[in-house]
């Protein structure tokens, strides 16, 4: 089972200056990894000109980073459990920083894409292990607040990326959007080296070995799936179908392999834990819904409401800004009221917000859009803080990196699936072969249908939450 009675060490549980600096270091790591995702997007038009390349070629600057994170985040979390999370996190920060410098200095597009993949590996390590360290640096009573803080820093990085990237490109050049990570990475490394708690000796004495075959199979499977839902920019062709079938085959081979090896990357029995299984399912669903706001929102604001690029940018920043402001508050609410209750509360708020996005903009225009986002986004932050806390609170120390990686993976899979699936729903509901040429009324219809579907998906997450709670209670009763 996943449960543990472990509590944070006494010096970190009491909110000492050392513990606070640990949280600063972890927060900066989370900020850098999310900033690395969002800041590169704004540079793609410039890169097409600099390297005289097509959009399909330069989009790999973004895809290489995302693929590295998605395919490796579970494996690096498990590796941290085996060899020591402190040393691996330090290596991840150093790798991310050096790769950022290499990105900025890259003379060719191919080298830039390669460096971005290496940077993504560093980001995967940072994302997986920052959440895992919370259990060692924060008392159980403060876990929700710490998770909320990490959620806030992730939102800040996402919100800051486009605007900071635009300023750096305009004031300097495209290389600056990668070089900016270098001084921040150095500060993060110095703080982590100074304040992170030492690795536990028992980690090296468990006798467990790293599952290289399972890692390779999982990486290939996730790569095939990620490419299947991202290539073609919404058009599902023969290549996409072949990749999807390869992902299904790869997953079957992975499950068979993990059942036979003595020290598997993932024990299939872990998914019998109703708390973990339901949390992963809910995480993927709500991430799919949140991606719909990023995919559909700009088209609706531009094509249906007829807003300028400046106004669209301002309105699209409302969600990330609210996320940044509500994350810490959400974490404190989780600590005070309880993670399980706040999972339900967050999902209810998200359901309300999703259906509001389907109805209010057509009635009240910009005001309706902003009102709906103001409901949806804090609900998402509350859910994230509560869901991560519910899972990580009682995980055994030797499994924290692995489970943290699984949570991040479910979120990433939801995001990449949402970009494809919700985009397809929007295009179908708009009844247009080319969404850029659709009439304003058709765009409004697409918006309405897409977020009705999103609302139903969050209701599905609520059902999963309810089933998970019932199964968890039955497990406790049978244990007694």
N, C-alpha and C positions, 0 to 999 in steps of 0.2 A: 504494500500500500504506500501511498504518498505521504501519509501523515507523519508528523514529528512534533515532539514536545520542546524542540530547541528554541531558545530565545536568544536575542542579541546579547553580545557581551556587555558587561556592566558599564563600561566607560562610554559605549555608544548608545546604550539604552537610556541613558540619563540626559541625553541632549548636550553632551560636552562640546567644547569648541572643536575638538578633533572630529567628532561625528558630523558637525555642521560643515566642516571643510570637506569631508568625504562626500556629502550630498552636493556641495558646490562642484566638486570634480565630476561626479556622476551626471549632474545636470548639464555641465558643459559638454560632456561626451554625447549625451542625447541631443543637445542642440546642434553639434557639429554633424552628426549622422543625418538628421532631418534637413539641415541646411544644405548638405551635399546633394540631397534629392531635388530640392526645389530651386536652387540657385542656377543650375545648369540649363533648365528649360528656357529661361529668358535669353540665353546666349545662342540658341540653335539657329535663328535667322542670320546672325553675324557669322557663325561658323560655316554656313553654306557659302558665303561670299569669300571668307578667308581661305578656305581649302578648295574652293571651286567644286563643291560637291552637292549632290541632291539631298532633299530632306530625308529620303529613305536611308541615306548613308549617315548623315549626321545624327539621326535619331538614336543611333547606337551609342552615342555619348551618354544618353539617358538610360537606354535599355541595358547596357553593359553593367552599369552601377546597380540597377534594380535587380537584374538577374543574379548577380553575385550575392546580394543580400538574401534574396528569396531562396536560392538553392543551397546556401551554406549556413544559414542562421541557426538551424537546429544542430548541425554538426559541430559548429564552433561552441555552442552552448554546452554540448556534451563533452567536448574536449576540455573546456574550462573546468568541468566537474572532475575530470580525471587528472589533469596535470597541475591544476591550481588556477583559480580565476584571476588572482592578482597579476600573476606573471603574464597570463594570456591577454588580459585587458591592457596592460602596459604595452605589450607587443602590438595589439590592435590599434591603439592610439598612435604609436610610432609609425606603423604601416600606413595608416590613414594620412598622417601628416606628410610623410615622404612621398606618398603617391599623389597628394595634392600638389606638392612642388613639381613633381614630374609632369602632372597634367598641365600646369601653367607654363612649363618650359617645352612642352611637346612640339617638335617641328613638323610633324605630319599628323593627319587625322587617324591613321591606324595606330600610331603610338599613343595618341590621346585616348582612344577607345580602350587600348590595353591598360593604360594607367588608371582609367576610370573603373575597370574591372577589379584591379588591385585595391583601389580606394574603396570599392564596394565591399571587398573582403574585410578590410579594416572596419568599415561601418557595421558590418554584420556582427563582428566581435563586440564592438561597443554597444550595439543595441541589445544583444543577447545578455551581456554580462552586467550592464548597469542595473537592470531590474533584478537580476539574481543577487547583487550585492546588497539590496535593500534589507533582506532578511538577516544579514550579518552586521548591519550598521544602524538599524533602527529597531526600537522596541515594537512589539506587536500592536500596542496602543497607538503608535504613530505610523503604522504601515500605510494606511490610506492616504495620509498627508504626503508621504514620500512618493507614493504612486501618482498622486495628483500633481506634485511638483514636476515629476518626469514627463507627465502628459502636457503640462504647461510649456516646458522647454521644447518638447517636440512640436507643439503648435506654434511657438515663437519662431522656431527654425523654418517651418513651413510658410508662415506669414512673411517672415523677413526676407526669404530667398529672392522672390521676384523683384521687390523694390530695391534691395541692396544690389542685386545683380545688374539691374538697369542703371543704377547710379555708377557702379564701377565700370561698366562697359562704356557709358557716355563720358565719364571723367578720365578714365585711363584706357583700358582695352580689354578684350575678352579674357586675357590671361589672368587678370586681376580677380576674376570670380573664383579661380582655383587657388591663387596665391593667398587670398584672404584667410584661408583655412590654416595656413602654416603657423602664424603666431598664436592663433587660438589653440591649435593642436599642441604646440610646445607648452603653453600654460596648462592645458589639461593634463599633459604627461607629467609635468612637475608636481602638480597637485596630487595626482593619483599616486605617484611614487612616494610622496611625502606622507600621505594620510591614509591610504587604503590599508585595511587590516591584513596581516600576513595570511598566507594560505595555510589551511589546516593540515596538519601532518597526516591525518587519517586519509586524506584524499589520495595520497601516493601509496597507501598500504591496502587498498581495497582488493587488489589483484585483478581488477577489471582492465580490459584492453580496449583500445579504440577500434571500432568496427569500420575498417576501411572499405570493405565490399559494400556494406549497407550504406555508407556515406556516398559512395560513387553511384549506386543505384538510385538513391533518393535525389541526389543532385541532378542526374540525367532525367529522372522522371519530372521533377519540378521545372527543369529547363524546358522540357518538351511542352508541358502544360502552359507555362508562362508565354512561350513563343506562340503557341496555338491561339491564345486569346489576345495577343498584342499585334502580331504581324497582320498586315492587310488593312490596318486602321478601320476595323469594323466590318470588312468584307470577308466572309468565311468561305474560303476556297478549298481546293484539293489539298494544298500544303497544310492548311490549318487542320483539316480532318485527319491527315496522316500523323501530324504531331500529337493530336488528341488521342488517337488510337495508341501511339507509342507511349504516351503518358499512362494510359490504362494498363498496358502490358507491363510497363516498368513498375507500376504500383503493385501489381500482382506478384512480380518477381521479388520485389522488396519485402512484401509480407511473408512469402515463402522462405526467403533468406533469413529474415529476423527470427523466424520460428525455429531455425536450426542452429544458429551460432550461439556460443556460450556466453558471449558478452555483447548483446545486440545494441545498436544505436538507439532503437526504440523498442521497448517491450510492449508487444501488442496488448498484454494484460493491463497496461496503464489506462487504456481506453475504457476499461470496465469501471473506472472511478467516475461516478456520475457528475461530480463537480468539475473535473477536468474536461470530460467529453462535452458536457453542455456548454462550458465556458468557451471552448474552442469553436463549437458550432455557432454560438451567438456572436462571437467576435468576428467570424467571417461574414455573417449576414449583415451586421450593422456597418462593417467597413464597406461592403458592397453598396449599401444605401448612401453612405457619406460620399463615396466617389461619384454618385449620381449628381450631387450638387456641383461638383467641379466640372463634370462632363456636360451636363444639360444647362446649368445656370448661365454660362456665357452666351449660348445660342439664344436662350429665351430673352435675356436682357437686351441683346443686340438686335435680334431679328423681330421679336414680337413687341417689345416695348420701345424699340428704336433709340436706344441710349447711345451716347458717344463712348469711345474707348476709355476715356478718362472716368466717366461715371460707372462703366462696367467694372473697371479696376477697383474703384472705391467700394462698390457694392460687393464684389467678390472677396474683398478683404474683411468684410464684416464677420463672416464665420470664423476665420483664423484668429481675429482679434478677440472675439468673444471666447474662443477656446483658450487663448492665452490668459485671459482674465478669470476664467471660471475653473481652471484646473485645480489650483491650490484649494479654493473654497470647496470644490467637490470632494477632494481628498479629506478635508477636515470633517465634512458631513458624514463621510463613510466611517471615519474613526468614531464619531459620536453615536451614530444610529445603528451601524452594522452593515457589512458588505452585502449580505444576501438581500436585505430589504432594499438597499440602494440600487442593486442590479435591476430589480423590478421597477423601482421609481424612475431610473434612467431610461429604461425601455418604454415605459408609459409616456414619458416626455418626448422621446424620439418618435413614437407612433403618432402622437398629437402633432408634432412638428412636420412629419412627412405628409400626413393628410392635409395639414394646413398649407403646405407648399403646393399641393394639388388643387386647392380651392381658393385660397386668399389672393394670390397674385392676379387672377382673372377678375376678381371683384374690386380690389383696391390698388392694383398696380405695384409700384415700388414699395409703398407702405406695407402692402400685404406680403411681399417677398421678404422684406426685412423682419417683419413680425414673425413669420414662420421660421426663418433662420435663427431668430433669437430664442425660439423654443427648442428647435432641433439640436443646435450645437451644444448648449449646456447639458442637455440630456445625454448626448454622446460622451461628453467629458465625465459626467457622473457615472455612466455605465462603465467606461474604461477604468476609472479609478476603483470602482467597486468590484468589477470583474477580475482585474489583475490582483487586487487584494485578496479576494476570496480564494483564488488559486494559489498564490504565492505564500499566504500566511502560514500554512502548516506543511509546506513541502519539506521533505527531508533535505538536509544540507547538501548531500551528494547528488541531488537531482535538480537543484535550483537552476543551474545553467541550462540544462536540457529543457525543462518546462518553460523557462523564460523564452528560450528560442522557439518553442512550439507556439506560445502565445503570439510572438511577433510574426511567425510564419502565417498563422491563421489570419492575422490582420493584413499582411501583405497579399495573400492569396485573395482575400476579399476585395482589396483595392484594385488589383489587376483584373479580377473577374468583373468587378463593377464597371471598369472603364469599357470593357467589351460588351457585357450583357446589357447594362443599363443604356449604353449608347445605342445598341441594337433595338431595344424597346422604344426608345425615343424616336429613332428613325422610322420604325414600323408605324408607330402611333401618329407620326406626322404625315404619313402616306406620301412620302417624297423619296425618289431615288437619289436625289442630291439635296441634302439638308440645307446647304448654303443657298439654294434657290427656292426653298419652301416659303409659302405665304405666311404672314404674321399669325393668322388664325390657325393655320396648320401647326405652327410652332407651339402656340398656346395649347392646342389639343395634345400635342406630344408631351408637353410639360405636365399636363393634368394626368394623363395616363401613366407616365413614368413614375410619378410620385404616389399615385394610387397603388401601383405595384410595389413601390418602396414601402409604403405603409403596411401592406399585407406581409411583406418580408419581415418587418419588425414585429408584427403580431406573431409570426412564426417563431421569432426569437423568444417572445414572451411564453409561447407554448413550450419551447425547449427548456426555458428557465423553470417553469412549473413542473415539468416532468423530472428535471434534474433534482429539484428539491424533494419531490416525493421519493425518488429512488435513493437519495442520500439519507432520508429519514428511515427508510426501510433497512438500509445498510446498518445504521446506528442501532436500530431495534434488534436486528438479528445478531449484531455484535454483543449486545447486552444479554 
